Amino acid sequence: MRGSLFALFVLALAGCGSGSRPDPVPAGGKVAYRKSAIPVGALVVFHPTDPAVEKQIGGKPFAKVKDDGTFELTTYSEGDGAPPGEYGVTVDWRPPAKGAKFALGEGGGGGGAPALNAKYSTPQQPFTKVTVKKGEANRFSFEVD
């Protein structure tokens, strides 16, 4: 009897661990701004459509747009990608306010008013959905205005 109780206890513990984080796969892409400027410093966020996935990974994969318009997603460590799954995407770009002496982040990640249409930065209604797949290139292009 004791042996079977111990086995049940071990099995229960094995199912309760929070150490089962899904592995990310390389994912990123490019953001183009219809008004010709590159939205350097824009924040790209991949919102898991399954709340359980967000809980497992402890947040949302995200990236900042680089000088050439590209981005590489980060989930656990810089540039590691995103776990496979479906995501709603938001892009928020706030160039520094004119005359600002201080801006958060590189390339204009704070301070100023949003430069993009609000439809791109609403987490409750992402402007598009994408699927990150294991074994695929996972390169996404977004055109914003």
Number of C-alpha atoms within 10 A of each C-alpha: 6 7 8 9 10 11 12 12 11 11 11 11 10 11 9 9 9 10 9 10 14 12 14 22 21 21 24 25 17 18 23 18 15 11 9 8 9 18 31 23 24 27 18 25 22 27 23 25 15 11 10 10 19 14 13 13 21 12 15 19 26 24 23 25 28 18 12 12 19 20 26 22 26 23 21 17 9 11 19 18 23 29 24 20 14 17 21 18 24 24 27 24 24 22 21 20 15 8 6 9 8 11 16 13 12 13 18 19 21 20 17 15 11 16 13 17 13 13 15 19 20 14 15 9 13 18 17 12 15 16 15 23 17 16 9 10 13 18 14 15 13 15 9 17 14
